[in-house]
Structure formats: C-alpha cells, structure tokens
Amino acid sequence: MKLLVTGGAGFIGSAVVDAALASGWQVRVLDSLRSDVHGDAGSPDPRVEFVRADVRDEAAVRSALEGVDVVSHQAAKVGLGVNFSEAPDYVGSNDLGTATLLAAMTAAGIGRLVLASSMVVYGEGAYSGPAGPARPAPRAVADLDAGRFDPLDDGGNPLLPQLIDEGAPLDPRNVYAATKLAQEHLASSWARATGGTAIALRYHNVYGPGMPQNTPYAGVASLFRSAIERGEAPRVFEDGAQRRDFVHVRDVASANLAALTATVNRPPGSFRAFNVGSGVVHTIGELAAAVSRHAGGLTPVVTGEYRLGDVRHITASSAALRAELGWQPSVSFEVGMREFATAPLRAAVR
C-alpha cells in the first residue's frame, strides 16, 4: 500500500509519516519546505521518497501521485497569522492547493483521501444555557476590554461550555478557519463527483515533540515552551480559563492511520468528518503551568490580553471516531506534558 503525505515534512505530517512507516506502508512525501514554516528545513527524511514542490504545482502533484493508493493531505498554512493581508496566501495555499490535489487525484483514478481539518471550523464551542443548547455570537470588543471573557446568552445569562460533536453548526471566524471549512467542502464535492471516499479529521489542540517554535503560526504550547527557553514567563491571554482539548501528535498520527485504513470500506461518494481530541478538558492556564513545572520555568503570567478571532471555549467529543473507527488516544495530558517540556522543537523561523 503506497501513501502520499502532502506536508509530510511538517509537525503533524512527519508524525503521520513515522506512524505509517512503522505500520509497513510505503510512503512518499510532497512538501514545499517553505521557509516561514520550516525555517532551515535540513535534509528530507531518508526513509521516504521525497518530492520538494508546492501542492499548487499541478505537474509536481501529478508526478507525486504516480503509483499511490491513498492520500493524507496535511499541507496547509496554519494559525491565525499576523493580519488580514495574509488572506491570499491562506486561500491559495489551503484551498487552491486542495483543489489542485483533488483534480490530480481524479485524473490519476485515486479515490481515497484523508484531509487534515481543524476544530476552528466550529467557531465557538458548544454551550448550554437556561433555554438549552446555545451558540453564542462572537464576543464583543467592549466585553473583552472589560475583562468579560465568557459568552452570555441574549438575556445576559452565563453559558456553560460543553463538548462539541460533529453535528454542531459550523461558524468559521477567521481566515484560516474559513479556508479549512472550504477544504472540507472541496473534499465533499470531490467525493460526490468522483465516487471517492474522503474523511476529514478535525484536529483539536495538537502538541508534542517537533512543534515549530516561536512563530506567529505556532500553537500555544509551543509559544509557552519558547518563552521558557528564553528565560521568560509564559504569557497567558485573557484569564487563563479558556477550555481546550490538548491532544498529542502521536495520537493524531494514529487517528490518521485509522482513517486511511477506513477509507477502503467507506461507501463510494461519501464524506465524513471526525473530531480528534483526547476527550479530557484542560485550560490554557493549566497548560502553561504544566509546561513551566516540567521545564523548570518561571511561573506563568496571566495578562488579560486577548486576540480578536480567538474563541473562548472549545473542547471535543471524539466519541464518533472511537465508535466508528475504533481509535483510542494513548498519551495522557500529564505524560505528554512531561515529555513535551523538554522535547526537541523545530528551530525558530527567522
């Protein structure tokens, strides 16, 4: 069985490659090694066939697909970015790149796809209030400035955060989120048009060894680690009580293998999205404290600052992935944080 991993030199992509090789797959990687993601990328993994090209390069993608049975599409520009001027790069990298890949897969007769999606397609997480389930509007700047961080219902009543499942309404609230949802729509359209099978994995907060450090696009765990290594206290936005589901990158890789295998037996023309999370809720403040404790760093500082486009609480129900594909996470928060606190990270992008 031959697998193409787009973005296979990246943080999550390389973990998928490791897991696939350990399971006996033949692996080819297509990655542009773009400097704003990889910095000094070094040498490609010698265990795989490597194609250095952008996923928007039609000829390179067609070549990379030769002899391939199934595709793991991890290539994307991630994170909130710096400002809206990056929107064309996000849309080009993520959506045009996905369209280019799917067109080439169609021409090559390849009908199995696993797509890296994200929790950001939901916007805010799931909540309940006095009237039952609720979906709050984006938080008002005036409330954020006043330190009122938790969403309220229309009557001003506090809402209680819940685990979100795949049936929740989708409400992308920044450019990155909009491109991830567009990728899902493209994959769904491709499956219906071609009779292919596509699975989208909505990653929650992924962390682990090999995270990119100290860039505007890195995850919060990496930013905390980078601060500690500079001798600084991690800076926690808002009040630190934001609820998240932190899932280890090895568990994300095993979810990808489960999905790749499942594409064989899914109905032709089908598209299915699954949450990928640990199923255990922690706050960002707890994350900062755990990383600092295990790394011997300074006590985190809660700043009260905020970023527009951030959501308050979002935590995953991964029950569908467990029930339908038999997947189980294996790395606990405590074990994962102890490892992550001193694990090697990718060099900072300059």
Solvent accessible surface area in square Angstrom, and as a share of the most:
residue,aa,sasa,rsa
1,M,117,0.52
2,K,29,0.12
3,L,0,0.00
4,L,0,0.00
5,V,0,0.00
6,T,1,0.00
7,G,10,0.09
8,G,5,0.04
9,A,24,0.18
10,G,12,0.12
11,F,30,0.13
12,I,31,0.16
13,G,2,0.02
14,S,36,0.23
15,A,15,0.11
16,V,0,0.00
17,V,3,0.01
18,D,68,0.35
19,A,24,0.19
20,A,0,0.00
21,L,42,0.21
22,A,94,0.73
23,S,68,0.44
24,G,65,0.63
25,W,35,0.12
26,Q,108,0.48
27,V,8,0.05
28,R,24,0.09
29,V,3,0.01
30,L,2,0.01
31,D,8,0.04
32,S,33,0.21
33,L,12,0.06
34,R,65,0.24
35,S,80,0.52
36,D,44,0.23
37,V,54,0.31
38,H,15,0.07
39,G,22,0.21
40,D,128,0.66
41,A,42,0.33
42,G,53,0.51
43,S,104,0.67
44,P,59,0.37
45,D,46,0.24
46,P,129,0.81
47,R,137,0.50
48,V,17,0.10
49,E,81,0.36
50,F,52,0.22
51,V,40,0.23
52,R,163,0.59
53,A,15,0.12
54,D,46,0.24
55,V,10,0.06
56,R,77,0.28
57,D,63,0.32
58,E,108,0.48
59,A,60,0.47
60,A,18,0.14
61,V,0,0.00
62,R,123,0.45
63,S,60,0.39
64,A,1,0.00
65,L,1,0.01
66,E,118,0.53
67,G,66,0.63
68,V,11,0.06
69,D,62,0.32
70,V,0,0.00
71,V,0,0.00
72,S,0,0.00
73,H,2,0.01
74,Q,20,0.09
75,A,18,0.14
76,A,30,0.23
77,K,8,0.03
78,V,69,0.39
79,G,19,0.18
80,L,53,0.26
81,G,14,0.13
82,V,97,0.56
83,N,88,0.45
84,F,152,0.63
85,S,89,0.58
86,E,29,0.13
87,A,14,0.11
88,P,99,0.62
89,D,46,0.24
90,Y,4,0.02
91,V,74,0.42
92,G,12,0.11
93,S,10,0.06
94,N,0,0.00
95,D,20,0.11
96,L,100,0.50
97,G,0,0.00
98,T,0,0.00
99,A,37,0.29
100,T,14,0.08
101,L,0,0.00
102,L,9,0.04
103,A,67,0.52
104,A,8,0.06
105,M,0,0.00
106,T,69,0.40
107,A,85,0.66
108,A,57,0.44
109,G,68,0.65
110,I,13,0.07
111,G,29,0.28
112,R,38,0.14
113,L,0,0.00
114,V,0,0.00
115,L,0,0.00
116,A,8,0.06
117,S,2,0.01
118,S,11,0.07
119,M,22,0.10
120,V,35,0.20
121,V,0,0.00
122,Y,0,0.00
123,G,3,0.03
124,E,2,0.01
125,G,1,0.01
126,A,21,0.16
127,Y,6,0.02
128,S,30,0.19
129,G,21,0.20
130,P,105,0.66
131,A,110,0.85
132,G,24,0.23
133,P,135,0.85
134,A,25,0.19
135,R,80,0.29
136,P,12,0.07
137,A,77,0.60
138,P,91,0.57
139,R,34,0.12
140,A,53,0.41
141,V,71,0.41
142,A,69,0.54
143,D,47,0.24
144,L,7,0.03
145,D,99,0.51
146,A,59,0.46
147,G,40,0.38
148,R,129,0.47
149,F,17,0.07
150,D,70,0.36
151,P,7,0.04
152,L,85,0.42
153,D,38,0.19
154,D,160,0.83
155,G,64,0.61
156,G,44,0.42
157,N,60,0.31
158,P,95,0.60
159,L,11,0.05
160,L,114,0.57
161,P,31,0.20
162,Q,77,0.34
163,L,85,0.42
164,I,0,0.00
165,D,76,0.39
166,E,30,0.14
167,G,72,0.69
168,A,18,0.14
169,P,84,0.53
170,L,65,0.32
171,D,54,0.28
172,P,41,0.26
173,R,56,0.20
174,N,39,0.20
175,V,32,0.18
176,Y,26,0.10
177,A,1,0.00
178,A,50,0.39
179,T,2,0.01
180,K,6,0.02
181,L,22,0.11
182,A,33,0.25
183,Q,1,0.00
184,E,5,0.02
185,H,108,0.48
186,L,60,0.30
187,A,0,0.00
188,S,18,0.12
189,S,52,0.34
190,W,14,0.05
191,A,0,0.00
192,R,165,0.60
193,A,89,0.69
194,T,62,0.36
195,G,37,0.36
196,G,4,0.04
197,T,9,0.05
198,A,1,0.01
199,I,1,0.00
200,A,0,0.00
201,L,0,0.00
202,R,10,0.04
203,Y,15,0.06
204,H,7,0.03
205,N,32,0.16
206,V,21,0.12
207,Y,2,0.01
208,G,0,0.00
209,P,40,0.25
210,G,22,0.21
211,M,5,0.02
212,P,28,0.17
213,Q,35,0.15
214,N,68,0.35
215,T,10,0.06
216,P,75,0.47
217,Y,41,0.16
218,A,14,0.11
219,G,33,0.32
220,V,40,0.23
221,A,4,0.03
222,S,0,0.00
223,L,68,0.34
224,F,7,0.03
225,R,11,0.04
226,S,4,0.02
227,A,7,0.05
228,I,21,0.11
229,E,99,0.44
230,R,123,0.45
231,G,55,0.53
232,E,78,0.35
233,A,20,0.16
234,P,0,0.00
235,R,138,0.50
236,V,1,0.01
237,F,66,0.28
238,E,3,0.01
239,D,69,0.36
240,G,6,0.06
241,A,42,0.33
242,Q,8,0.04
243,R,67,0.25
244,R,18,0.06
245,D,1,0.00
246,F,8,0.03
247,V,1,0.00
248,H,2,0.01
249,V,6,0.04
250,R,120,0.44
251,D,2,0.01
252,V,0,0.00
253,A,3,0.02
254,S,44,0.28
255,A,0,0.00
256,N,0,0.00
257,L,25,0.12
258,A,26,0.20
259,A,0,0.00
260,L,0,0.00
261,T,80,0.47
262,A,16,0.13
263,T,3,0.02
264,V,88,0.50
265,N,127,0.65
266,R,53,0.19
267,P,82,0.52
268,P,113,0.71
269,G,23,0.22
270,S,25,0.16
271,F,59,0.24
272,R,63,0.23
273,A,10,0.07
274,F,0,0.00
275,N,0,0.00
276,V,0,0.00
277,G,0,0.00
278,S,19,0.12
279,G,35,0.33
280,V,83,0.47
281,V,46,0.26
282,H,38,0.17
283,T,30,0.17
284,I,17,0.09
285,G,21,0.21
286,E,83,0.37
287,L,0,0.00
288,A,0,0.00
289,A,44,0.34
290,A,2,0.02
291,V,0,0.00
292,S,5,0.03
293,R,142,0.52
294,H,48,0.21
295,A,32,0.25
296,G,71,0.68
297,G,28,0.27
298,L,100,0.50
299,T,111,0.65
300,P,29,0.18
301,V,70,0.40
302,V,84,0.48
303,T,38,0.22
304,G,35,0.34
305,E,75,0.33
306,Y,57,0.22
307,R,104,0.38
308,L,114,0.57
309,G,28,0.27
310,D,39,0.20
311,V,22,0.12
312,R,2,0.01
313,H,11,0.05
314,I,2,0.01
315,T,2,0.01
316,A,0,0.00
317,S,24,0.15
318,S,4,0.03
319,A,62,0.48
320,A,21,0.16
321,L,0,0.00
322,R,74,0.27
323,A,86,0.67
324,E,81,0.36
325,L,32,0.16
326,G,60,0.58
327,W,9,0.03
328,Q,114,0.50
329,P,32,0.20
330,S,98,0.63
331,V,20,0.12
332,S,60,0.38
333,F,32,0.13
334,E,69,0.31
335,V,80,0.46
336,G,0,0.00
337,M,0,0.00
338,R,124,0.45
339,E,58,0.26
340,F,0,0.00
341,A,3,0.03
342,T,103,0.60
343,A,9,0.07
344,P,110,0.69
345,L,26,0.13
346,R,61,0.22
347,A,64,0.49
348,A,19,0.15
349,V,35,0.20
350,R,256,0.93
